[in-house]
Amino acid sequence: MSTDTPTQSLTLVQAVRDGLYGEMARDEDVVVMGEDVGKNGGVFRATQGLHEEFGDDRVVDTPLAESGIVGTAVGMAAYGLRPVPEIQFSGFMYPAFDQLVSHAARLRTRSRGRYNCPLTLRAPYGGGIRAPEHHSESKEAFYVHEPGLKVVVPSTPRDTKGLLTAAIRDPDPVVFLEPKLIYRSFREDVPDESYTVELGEAKTRREGSDVSVFTWGAMTRPTLEAAEELAGEGIDAEVVDLRTLSPMDTDAIVESFKKTGRAAVVHEAPKTGGLAGEIIATIQEEALLYQEAPITRVTGFDVPYPLYALEDYYLPEPARIKDGIREAVEF
């Protein structure tokens, strides 16, 4: 992409809308659907203006029925459309879980390649906005565990547009989890033109030599903040934003770890069964002889997501992330 490509300064949620608009304009088979995505523009306004531009047939307001939304999208995808259903909050995806794992994820293998399922399921996810129960969960591990699903979590507006475009063009189902904590927290120059960011490729956000820190989504920014503050203490942390959780860029993880020999993993999901365990196991399998210290985990806690008063305590923030990194470095 040329350096003089026209850009606009967008928030992450505006980048979602820009990516949707671009793909709908490019491909008439792309259809957006979900609760209030039409005239209302979506609960977070990620689909604002699309109904006026593309009409009732391609921006479809659905009943409040998550299983029906995803089930309908699976059928549409099987017959050649590229549906992009939205679930208003990821905590409400559970009624659609059967449609995802029993049908969307298996359509290609079940039909021995006769059918595929080019479906991109979007959902705001994660905590930090003082929302009530079932609005703040971080359950990416559920979907990563299901073969046949790709799982994407962007952390910047520029990546959001490129990753979403790649997801919509992908021939198989993608769960696209949007960290709503950073929907409007900062802006970034995003190219006007259409482009893709390849699924399955991590991004090193900060080069370092003392310790590797792996993270994604809304936790990327506090991790970078912690890394910058630790630099003042003489600790040079490398921060790797995984961006796609399935398929995971294990080569990037292993290569970074071989360089530093120490690591921490930061995610907002509960610790037990979280993806930090999978990342650590991968390092053990692929780079054990490079390991100089136990790998630390800085995560949410093994409790239901708390209400407002404890939300800031639950989510990893720079002070707790710094403690986790120091533990890995000072062992």
For each residue, the residues with C-beta under 8 A, 3 or more apart:
1: 5 191 193 195
2: 5
3:
4:
5: 1 2 191 192 193
6: 191 192 193
7: 189 190 191 192
8: 18 189 190 192
9: 187 188 189 190
10: 14 15 18 157 161 187 188 189 190
11: 14 15 157 183 184 185 186 187
12: 15 16 154 156 157 160 178 179 182 183 184 185
13: 16 17 44 45 46 178 180 183 184
14: 10 11 17 18 157
15: 10 11 12 18 19 157 158 160 161 164 188 190
16: 12 13 19 20 46 122 160 161 164 178
17: 13 14 20 21 45 46 47 48 49 50
18: 8 10 14 15 21 22 161 190
19: 15 16 22 23 160 161 162 164 165 168
20: 16 17 23 24 30 32 46 47 50 84 164
21: 17 18 24 25 49 50 53
22: 18 19 25 26 161 165 194
23: 19 20 26 27 30 82 84 164 165 168 169 194
24: 20 21 27 28 30 32 50 53 54 58
25: 21 22
26: 22 23 30 194
27: 23 24 30 82 168
28: 24 58
29: 80 81 82
30: 20 23 24 26 27 58 81 82 83 84 168
31: 57 58 59 60 76 81 82 83 84
32: 20 24 37 47 50 54 58 59 60 83 84 85 86
33: 37 59 60 61 62 69 72 73 83 84 85 86
34: 37 42 47 60 61 62 69 85 86 87 88
35: 43 61 62 63 64 69 86 88
36: 40 41 42 43 61 88
37: 32 33 34 40 41 42 47 50 51 59 60 61 62 86
38: 41 47 50 51 56 59 60 61
39: 51 61
40: 36 37 43 61
41: 36 37 38 45 46 47 48 49 50 51
42: 34 36 37 45 46 47 48 86 88
43: 35 36 40 88 89 124
44: 13 124 180 183
45: 13 17 41 42 48
46: 13 16 17 20 41 42 86 122 178
47: 17 20 32 34 37 38 41 42 50 51 59 86
48: 17 41 42 45
49: 17 21 41 52 53
50: 17 20 21 24 32 37 38 41 47 53 54 58 59
51: 37 38 39 41 47 54 55 56 59
52: 49
53: 21 24 49 50
54: 24 32 50 51 57 58 59
55: 51 58 59
56: 38 51 59 60
57: 31 54 60
58: 24 28 30 31 32 50 54 55
59: 31 32 33 37 38 47 50 51 54 55 56
60: 31 32 33 34 37 38 56 57
61: 33 34 35 36 37 38 39 40
62: 33 34 35 37 65 68 69 72 85
63: 35 68
64: 35
65: 62 68 69 95
66: 69 70 87 92 93 94 95 96
67: 70 71 95 96 98 99
68: 62 63 65 71 72
69: 33 34 35 62 65 66 72 73 85 87 96
70: 66 67 73 74 85 87 96 99 100 104 119 121
71: 67 68 74 75 96 99 103
72: 33 62 68 69 75 76 83 85
73: 33 69 70 76 77 83 85 104 119 121
74: 70 71 77 78 99 103 104 107 117 119
75: 71 72 78 79
76: 31 72 73 79 81 83 119
77: 73 74 80 81 82 83 104 107 116 117 118 119 173
78: 74 75 107 115 117
79: 75 76
80: 29 77
81: 29 30 31 76 77
82: 23 27 29 30 31 77 118 119 120 168 169
83: 30 31 32 33 72 73 76 77 119 120
84: 20 23 30 31 32 33 119 120 121 122 168
85: 32 33 34 62 69 70 72 73 119 120 121 122
86: 32 33 34 35 37 42 46 47 122 123
87: 34 66 69 70 90 92 93 96 121 122 123
88: 34 35 36 42 43 92 123 124
89: 43 92 123 124 125 131 134 135
90: 87 93 123 124 125 126 137 139 177
91: 94 133 134 135 136 137 139
92: 66 87 88 89 95 134
93: 66 87 90 96 97 100 121 123 139
94: 66 91 97
95: 65 66 67 92
96: 66 67 69 70 71 87 93 99 100 121
97: 93 94 100 101 142
98: 67 101 102 103
99: 67 70 71 74 96 102 103 104
100: 70 93 96 97 103 104 105 121 143 146 149 173 175
101: 97 98 104 105 106 146 149
102: 98 99 105 106
103: 71 74 98 99 100 106 107 117
104: 70 73 74 77 99 100 101 107 117 119 121 148 149 173
105: 100 101 102 117 146 147 148 149 173
106: 101 102 103 109 110 148
107: 74 77 78 103 104 110 111 115 116 117
108: 111 113 115 116 117 148 172
109: 106 112 148
110: 106 107
111: 107 108 114 115
112: 109
113: 108 116
114: 111
115: 78 107 108 111
116: 77 107 108 113 171 172
117: 74 77 78 103 104 105 107 108 172 173
118: 77 82 168 169 170 171 172 173
119: 70 73 74 76 77 82 83 84 85 104 173 174
120: 82 83 84 85 164 167 168 170 173 174 176
121: 70 73 84 85 87 93 96 100 104 173 174 175 176
122: 16 46 84 85 86 87 164 176 178
123: 86 87 88 89 90 93 175 176 177 178
124: 43 44 88 89 90 178 179 180 183
125: 89 90 137 138 139 140 153 177 178 179 180 217
126: 90 136 137 138 177 179 180 181 217 218 268
127: 131 136 137 138 181 268 305 311 314 315
128: 136 180 181 218 311 315
129: 135 136 180 181
130: 308 311
131: 89 127 135 136
132: 135 307
133: 91 304 305 307
134: 89 91 92 137
135: 89 91 129 131 132
136: 91 126 127 128 129 131 305 311
137: 90 91 125 126 127 134 305
138: 125 126 127 267 268 269 270 300 305
139: 90 91 93 125 142 143 269
140: 125 143 144 151 153 177 245 269 275
141: 144 145 269 273 274 275
142: 97 139 145 146
143: 100 139 140 146 149 151 175 246
144: 140 141 149 151 245 246 248 275 278
145: 141 142
146: 100 101 105 142 143 149
147: 105
148: 104 105 106 108 109 172 173
149: 100 101 104 105 143 144 146 173 174 175 246
150: 167 170 172 173 174 175 199 200 244 246 247
151: 140 143 144 174 175 177 244 245 246
152: 163 164 167 174 175 176 177 199 243 244 245
153: 125 140 177 178 179 216 217 242 243 244 245
154: 12 159 160 163 164 178 179 217 243
155: 159 179 182 216 217 218 220 221 241 243
156: 12 159 160 188 220
157: 10 11 12 14 15 160 161 187 188 190
158: 15 161 162 188 189 190 191
159: 154 155 156 162 163 197 203 243
160: 12 15 16 19 154 156 157 163 164 178
161: 10 15 16 18 19 22 157 158 164 165 190 191 195
162: 19 158 159 165 166 195 196 197
163: 152 154 159 160 166 167 176 196 197 199 243 244
164: 15 16 19 20 23 120 122 152 154 160 161 167 168 176
165: 19 22 23 161 162 168 169 194 195 196 197
166: 162 163 169 170 196 197 198 199
167: 120 150 152 163 164 170 174 176 199
168: 19 23 27 30 82 84 118 120 164 165
169: 23 82 118 165 166 196
170: 118 120 150 166 167 174 199
171: 116 118
172: 108 116 117 118 148 150
173: 77 100 104 105 117 118 119 120 121 148 149 150
174: 119 120 121 149 150 151 152 167 170 199
175: 100 121 123 143 149 150 151 152
176: 120 121 122 123 152 163 164 167
177: 90 123 125 126 140 151 152 153 217
178: 12 13 16 46 122 123 124 125 153 154 160 183
179: 12 124 125 126 153 154 155 182 183 217 218
180: 13 44 124 125 126 128 129 183
181: 126 127 128 129 185 218
182: 12 155 179 185 186 217 218 221
183: 11 12 13 44 124 178 179 180
184: 11 12 13
185: 11 12 181 182 221
186: 11 182 221
187: 9 10 11 157
188: 9 10 15 156 157 158
189: 7 8 9 10 158
190: 7 8 9 10 15 18 157 158 161
191: 1 5 6 7 158 161 195
192: 5 6 7 8
193: 1 5 6
194: 22 23 26 165
195: 1 161 162 165 191
196: 162 163 165 166 169
197: 159 162 163 165 166 201 243
198: 166 201
199: 150 152 163 166 167 170 174 244 247
200: 150 244 247 248 249
201: 197 198 243 244 249 252
202: 240 241 242 243 244 249 252 253
203: 159 240 241 243
204: 207 238 239 240 241 252 256
205: 220 224 239 240 241
206: 224 227 228 237 238 239
207: 204 238
208: 211 212 227 236 237 238 239 260
209: 236 238 259 260
210: 235 236 237 260 262 329
211: 208 235 236 237 238 260 262 263 264 325 328 329
212: 208 237 238 240 253 256 257 259 260 262 263 264
213: 223 226 227 237 238 239 240 263 264 265 266 321 325
214: 240 242 253 256 263 264 265 266 276 279
215: 219 220 223 239 240 241 242 265 266 267
216: 153 155 219 220 241 242 243 245 267
217: 125 126 153 154 155 177 179 182 220 267 268
218: 126 128 155 179 181 182 221 268
219: 215 216 222 223 266 267 268 316
220: 155 156 205 215 216 217 223 224 239 241
221: 155 182 185 186 218 224 225
222: 219 225 226 266 316 317 318 321
223: 213 215 219 220 226 227 239 266 316 321
224: 205 206 220 221 227 228 239
225: 221 222 228 229 318
226: 213 222 223 229 230 237 318 319 321 322 325
227: 206 208 213 223 224 230 231 237 239 325
228: 206 224 225 231 232
229: 225 226 232 233 318 322
230: 226 227 233 235 237 322 325 326
231: 227 228 234 235 236 237
232: 228 229
233: 229 230
234: 231
235: 210 211 230 231 325 326 329
236: 208 209 210 211 231
237: 206 208 210 211 212 213 226 227 230 231 325
238: 204 206 207 208 209 211 212 213 256 259 260
239: 204 205 206 208 213 215 220 223 224 227
240: 202 203 204 205 212 213 214 215 252 253 256
241: 155 202 203 204 205 215 216 220
242: 153 202 214 215 216 245 248 249 252 253
243: 152 153 154 155 159 163 197 201 202 203 216 249
244: 150 151 152 153 163 199 200 201 202 247 248 249
245: 140 144 151 152 153 216 242 248 275
246: 143 144 149 150 151
247: 150 199 200 244
248: 144 200 242 244 245 253 278 279 282
249: 200 201 202 242 243 244 252 253
250: 253 254 282 286
251: 254 255
252: 201 202 204 240 242 249 255 256
253: 202 212 214 240 242 248 249 250 256 257 279 282 283
254: 250 251 257 258 282 283 286 287
255: 251 252 258 259
256: 204 212 214 238 240 252 253 259 260 263
257: 212 253 254 260 261 263 283 287 290 291
258: 254 255 261 287 290
259: 209 212 238 255 256
260: 208 209 210 211 212 238 256 257 263
261: 257 258 290 291 292 293
262: 210 211 212 291 292 293 295 328 329 331
263: 211 212 213 214 256 257 260 280 283 295 296 328
264: 211 212 213 214 295 296 297 298 321 324 325 327 328
265: 213 214 215 275 276 279 280 295 296 297 298 299
266: 213 214 215 219 222 223 298 299 316 321 324
267: 138 215 216 217 219 274 275 276 298 299 300 316
268: 126 127 138 217 218 219 299 300 314 315 316
269: 138 139 140 141 274 275 299 300
270: 138 273 274 299 300 301 302 303
271: 274 276 297 299 300 301 302
272: 302
273: 141 270 277
274: 141 267 269 270 271 277 297 299 300
275: 140 141 144 245 265 267 269 278 279
276: 214 265 267 271 279 280 297 299
277: 273 274 280 281 297
278: 144 248 275 281 282
279: 214 248 253 265 275 276 282 283
280: 263 265 276 277 283 284 295 297
281: 277 278 284 285
282: 248 250 253 254 278 279 285 286
283: 253 254 257 263 279 280 286 287 288 291 295
284: 280 281 287 288 291
285: 281 282 288
286: 250 254 282 283
287: 254 257 258 283 284 290 291
288: 283 284 285 291
289:
290: 257 258 261 287
291: 257 261 262 283 284 287 288 295
292: 261 262 331
293: 261 262 328 329 331
294: 328 331
295: 262 263 264 265 280 283 291 328
296: 263 264 265 324 325 327 328
297: 264 265 271 274 276 277 280 324
298: 264 265 266 267 316 320 321 323 324
299: 265 266 267 268 269 270 271 274 276 316
300: 138 267 268 269 270 271 274 305 314 315 316
301: 270 271 314
302: 270 271 272
303: 270 306 314
304: 133
305: 127 133 136 137 138 300 314
306: 303 309 310 311 313 314
307: 132 133 310 311
308: 130 311
309: 306
310: 306 307 313 314
311: 127 128 130 136 306 307 308 314 315
312: 315 317
313: 306 310
314: 127 268 300 301 303 305 306 310 311
315: 127 128 268 300 311 312
316: 219 222 223 266 267 268 298 299 300 320 321 324
317: 222 312 320 321
318: 222 225 226 229 321 322
319: 226 322 323
320: 298 316 317 323 324
321: 213 222 223 226 264 266 298 316 317 318 324 325
322: 226 229 230 318 319 325 326
323: 298 319 320 326 327
324: 264 266 296 297 298 316 320 321 327 328
325: 211 213 226 227 230 235 237 264 296 321 322 328 329
326: 230 235 322 323 329 330
327: 264 296 323 324 330 331
328: 211 262 263 264 293 294 295 296 324 325 331
329: 210 211 235 262 293 325 326
330: 326 327
331: 262 292 293 294 327 328
